[in-house]
C-alpha cells in the first residue's frame, strides 16, 4: 500500500485498512476482556456476504456502555497500546462532537471535516454504545428511550450542527455559515458538549443492571428495542473476510428489525457506493 503523504486511498485500500482496524479493535477487546460485536451494515455483510457488502466501505461495531467507558479510559491513560489506531470520543479529544466514539487510523485524514468545531480525524470505525432501557414491555422501553432521544434531537436542531460533509464552493460557504451559527448557539445556549453530557446522565440513570431491554439510544429506536439476551446471551461469532468476529447472540433478531428481509439484495440501481469525503494519507 503506497502511503505517500496527500495520496488519496482507493476503494480497495479503504476496505483493506478498515479490515486491519477491525482486527486491531478485536485484538484490544479480547486482550482487555471487553464485549463488542459487529453492527448495522457490517453485521449484515458478515451474515449475507461473509465480508463487506460489495458496495459499502464503512465499519460499525457496538459495545455495552460499561466496556465502552473502560475503552475510553485506556485511551485517556495512554494504555491502548495500538500504534496506528486511537479511540476518539468527546471525552478524549477536544472538538469531537458526537455522542458515540470512533476507532481512528492515525495515519489518514478525512476531509472535509464534518464537525462545526473543525475537528479533523482519520479513517474510522464507528463505535456505538448499547444501553439498558427501563421498561416492562418493549413499548414502555421505547417510550423511556425515546424521551431522551427526542430531547437530544431537539437540542441538535437548535445548534444545527449536521450536514457539513459535502464538497464544493457552495457547500464550503454553507459550512462556514453553519460554523458561525453553531458558535453563536454555543455562546447563547451553552457548549454543545453539555447537551451530550445531559443526555448521558439520563441514560446512566436507566442502567440499573435489572433491565430486560437494550438499545442504541440515538438510533431509530422505535424499531430497535431488543431483548437483552438477544445481544448478550451465549457468545456468537461469524466469519468476516476469513476471520471470526463477535456478533449479537441472535443476529437475526437485530437484522430483521433493522432491515426486514435482509437476505434479499436491493435492486441493482441501489447498489451504489457513495463517498461523502476524501480519505488521504497524512
C-alpha positions as CSV (number, residue, x, y, z in Angstrom):
1,X,0.0,0.0,0.0
2,X,1.5,3.3,-1.2
3,X,1.4,5.7,1.9
4,X,2.7,8.8,0.2
5,X,1.6,12.0,2.0
6,X,-1.5,13.5,0.5
7,X,-2.3,10.5,-1.7
8,X,-6.0,9.6,-1.8
9,X,-6.8,6.0,-0.8
10,X,-8.5,3.8,-3.4
11,X,-11.7,1.9,-2.6
12,X,-9.7,-1.3,-2.1
13,X,-7.2,0.5,0.1
14,X,-10.0,1.9,2.3
15,X,-11.5,-1.6,2.7
16,X,-8.1,-3.1,3.4
17,X,-7.3,-0.5,6.0
18,X,-10.7,-0.8,7.7
19,X,-10.3,-4.6,7.9
20,X,-6.9,-4.0,9.6
21,X,-8.7,-1.7,12.0
22,X,-11.4,-4.4,12.7
23,X,-8.7,-6.9,13.6
24,X,-6.9,-4.4,15.8
25,X,-10.1,-3.4,17.6
26,X,-10.8,-7.1,18.1
27,X,-7.3,-7.6,19.5
28,X,-7.7,-4.8,22.0
29,X,-11.1,-6.0,23.1
30,X,-10.0,-9.6,23.5
31,X,-6.9,-8.6,25.4
32,X,-9.0,-6.5,27.9
33,X,-12.0,-8.8,28.1
34,X,-14.3,-6.3,26.5
35,X,-17.6,-7.3,24.9
36,X,-18.0,-6.0,21.3
37,X,-20.0,-7.1,18.3
38,X,-20.4,-6.1,14.6
39,X,-23.3,-3.8,14.0
40,X,-25.5,-2.4,11.2
41,X,-24.2,-3.0,7.6
42,X,-21.1,-4.7,8.9
43,X,-23.2,-7.3,10.6
44,X,-25.3,-7.6,7.5
45,X,-22.2,-8.0,5.5
46,X,-21.0,-10.8,7.7
47,X,-24.3,-12.7,7.5
48,X,-25.0,-12.2,3.8
49,X,-21.6,-11.8,2.2
50,X,-19.1,-13.1,4.8
51,X,-17.4,-9.8,4.5
52,X,-18.0,-6.2,3.3
53,X,-21.2,-5.5,1.4
54,X,-19.7,-5.1,-2.1
55,X,-21.0,-1.5,-2.5
56,X,-20.2,-0.5,1.1
57,X,-17.0,0.6,2.7
58,X,-17.7,1.6,6.3
59,X,-17.5,-0.5,9.5
60,X,-19.7,-0.3,12.6
61,X,-19.3,-2.0,15.9
62,X,-21.1,-1.7,19.2
63,X,-20.2,-2.2,22.9
64,X,-22.2,-2.3,26.1
65,X,-21.8,1.0,28.0
66,X,-19.6,-0.3,30.8
67,X,-17.0,-1.7,28.4
68,X,-17.2,1.4,26.1
69,X,-16.3,3.6,29.1
70,X,-13.4,1.3,30.0
71,X,-12.1,1.5,26.4
72,X,-12.2,5.3,26.7
73,X,-10.2,5.1,29.9
74,X,-7.5,3.1,28.1
75,X,-7.2,5.9,25.6
76,X,-7.1,8.6,28.2
77,X,-4.5,6.9,30.2
78,X,-2.3,6.0,27.2
79,X,-2.8,2.3,27.7
80,X,-4.5,1.4,24.4
81,X,-1.1,0.1,23.0
82,X,-2.2,0.4,19.4
83,X,0.5,2.2,17.3
84,X,-1.6,3.1,14.3
85,X,-5.1,3.4,15.8
86,X,-6.7,5.5,18.6
87,X,-10.1,5.8,20.3
88,X,-11.7,9.1,19.6
89,X,-14.7,10.5,21.6
90,X,-15.8,13.8,23.1
91,X,-14.2,12.6,26.4
92,X,-10.8,12.0,24.8
93,X,-10.5,14.6,22.0
94,X,-11.4,18.2,22.1
95,X,-13.6,19.2,19.2
96,X,-15.2,15.8,18.7
97,X,-18.9,16.4,18.9
98,X,-20.7,13.0,18.5
99,X,-22.3,11.0,21.4
100,X,-20.6,7.8,20.1
101,X,-17.0,7.1,19.6
102,X,-14.7,6.1,16.7
103,X,-11.6,3.9,16.3
104,X,-9.5,6.1,14.0
105,X,-6.4,5.4,12.0
106,X,-3.7,7.9,12.9
107,X,-2.0,8.0,9.5
108,X,-5.0,9.2,7.5
109,X,-7.2,12.3,7.1
110,X,-10.9,12.6,6.3
111,X,-11.8,15.8,4.5
112,X,-13.7,18.0,4.7
113,X,-14.3,17.8,8.4
114,X,-17.9,17.0,9.3
115,X,-17.6,18.9,12.6
116,X,-18.6,22.5,13.2
117,X,-15.6,22.7,15.5
118,X,-13.2,21.9,12.6
119,X,-12.1,18.7,14.3
120,X,-10.0,16.5,11.9
121,X,-9.9,12.7,12.2
122,X,-8.7,9.7,10.3
123,X,-10.4,6.8,8.5
124,X,-12.5,5.3,11.3
125,X,-14.7,2.5,12.6
126,X,-17.8,3.8,14.4
127,X,-18.3,2.5,17.9
128,X,-21.9,2.6,19.0
129,X,-23.0,2.3,22.6
130,X,-25.6,-0.2,23.8
131,X,-27.5,0.9,26.9
132,X,-30.1,-0.7,29.1
133,X,-33.5,0.8,28.9
134,X,-36.0,0.7,31.7
135,X,-39.4,-0.8,30.9
136,X,-41.6,-3.8,31.5
137,X,-42.6,-4.1,27.8
138,X,-40.9,-3.1,24.5
139,X,-43.4,-0.3,24.2
140,X,-42.6,1.1,27.6
141,X,-38.9,0.8,26.9
142,X,-39.3,2.7,23.7
143,X,-41.2,5.5,25.5
144,X,-38.4,5.8,28.1
145,X,-35.6,5.8,25.5
146,X,-37.4,8.0,23.0
147,X,-37.9,10.7,25.7
148,X,-34.1,11.0,25.9
149,X,-33.6,10.8,22.2
150,X,-36.3,13.3,21.3
151,X,-34.9,15.8,23.8
152,X,-31.4,15.4,22.3
153,X,-32.7,15.7,18.7
154,X,-34.4,18.9,19.7
155,X,-31.2,20.3,21.0
156,X,-29.4,19.2,17.8
157,X,-31.8,21.2,15.7
158,X,-31.2,24.3,17.8
159,X,-27.4,24.0,17.3
160,X,-27.8,23.0,13.6
161,X,-24.5,21.1,13.7
162,X,-25.2,18.5,11.0
163,X,-24.9,18.4,7.2
164,X,-21.4,19.7,6.8
165,X,-19.9,16.8,4.8
166,X,-20.5,18.0,1.3
167,X,-17.8,19.4,-1.0
168,X,-17.6,22.3,-3.5
169,X,-17.7,26.0,-3.3
170,X,-21.4,26.3,-2.4
171,X,-21.0,23.7,0.3
172,X,-17.9,25.4,1.7
173,X,-19.9,28.7,2.1
174,X,-22.8,26.9,3.7
175,X,-20.4,25.1,6.0
176,X,-18.8,28.4,7.0
177,X,-22.2,29.9,7.8
178,X,-23.1,26.8,9.9
179,X,-19.9,27.0,11.8
180,X,-20.6,30.6,12.8
181,X,-24.2,29.8,13.7
182,X,-23.0,26.9,15.8
183,X,-20.6,29.0,17.7
184,X,-23.2,31.7,18.4
185,X,-25.6,29.0,19.6
186,X,-22.9,27.6,21.9
187,X,-22.5,31.1,23.4
188,X,-26.2,31.5,23.8
189,X,-27.3,28.1,25.0
190,X,-24.1,26.7,26.5
191,X,-21.5,24.3,25.0
192,X,-22.9,21.5,22.8
193,X,-20.9,19.1,24.8
194,X,-23.1,19.9,27.8
195,X,-26.1,18.6,25.8
196,X,-24.3,15.3,25.3
197,X,-23.5,15.1,29.0
198,X,-27.1,15.8,29.8
199,X,-28.3,13.0,27.6
200,X,-25.7,10.6,29.0
201,X,-26.7,11.4,32.6
202,X,-30.3,10.4,31.8
203,X,-29.0,7.3,30.1
204,X,-26.8,6.3,33.0
205,X,-29.9,6.6,35.3
206,X,-31.5,3.7,33.3
207,X,-28.5,1.4,33.6
208,X,-29.5,-0.2,36.9
209,X,-28.5,-3.7,36.0
210,X,-32.0,-5.1,36.1
211,X,-33.4,-4.1,32.8
212,X,-34.8,-6.5,30.2
213,X,-34.3,-4.3,27.1
214,X,-31.4,-2.6,25.5
215,X,-30.9,-0.2,22.6
216,X,-28.6,2.3,21.0
217,X,-30.3,5.4,22.3
218,X,-29.5,7.6,19.3
219,X,-30.8,5.1,16.7
220,X,-34.3,4.9,15.2
221,X,-35.3,3.2,18.4
222,X,-38.9,2.7,17.5
223,X,-37.9,-0.5,15.7
224,X,-34.7,-1.1,17.6
225,X,-35.6,-2.2,21.1
226,X,-34.0,-5.6,21.7
227,X,-34.2,-8.3,24.3
228,X,-31.1,-8.2,26.4
229,X,-30.2,-11.8,25.8
230,X,-30.6,-11.4,22.0
231,X,-27.4,-9.4,22.2
232,X,-25.6,-10.5,25.3
233,X,-26.6,-14.1,25.8
234,X,-24.4,-17.0,24.6
235,X,-21.3,-15.7,22.7
236,X,-21.7,-15.9,18.9
237,X,-19.1,-15.4,16.1
238,X,-19.3,-15.1,12.3
239,X,-16.7,-15.0,9.6
240,X,-15.8,-11.7,8.0
241,X,-13.2,-11.7,5.3
242,X,-12.0,-15.1,6.6
243,X,-11.6,-14.1,10.2
244,X,-14.1,-14.6,13.1
245,X,-15.6,-11.6,14.9
246,X,-18.1,-11.3,17.7
247,X,-21.8,-10.7,16.7
248,X,-25.0,-10.4,18.8
249,X,-26.2,-13.7,20.2
250,X,-29.2,-13.8,17.8
251,X,-28.0,-11.6,14.9
252,X,-31.3,-12.4,13.0
253,X,-33.2,-10.5,15.7
254,X,-31.3,-7.3,15.0
255,X,-31.2,-7.7,11.3
256,X,-34.8,-8.4,10.7
257,X,-35.9,-5.5,12.9
258,X,-33.4,-3.2,11.2
259,X,-33.6,-4.3,7.5
260,X,-36.7,-6.5,7.2
261,X,-35.9,-9.2,4.5
262,X,-32.2,-8.7,5.0
263,X,-31.1,-11.7,2.8
264,X,-32.7,-10.2,-0.3
265,X,-30.3,-8.0,-2.3
266,X,-31.6,-4.5,-3.1
267,X,-32.2,-3.5,-6.7
268,X,-29.1,-3.1,-8.8
269,X,-29.6,0.7,-9.1
270,X,-29.4,0.9,-5.3
271,X,-26.1,-1.0,-5.0
272,X,-24.2,2.3,-5.2
273,X,-21.1,3.3,-3.2
274,X,-21.4,6.9,-2.2
275,X,-18.3,8.7,-1.0
276,X,-19.1,11.8,1.2
277,X,-15.5,12.5,2.0
278,X,-11.9,12.1,0.7
279,X,-9.5,9.8,2.6
280,X,-5.8,10.7,2.2
281,X,-2.6,9.7,3.9
282,X,-1.1,12.2,6.2
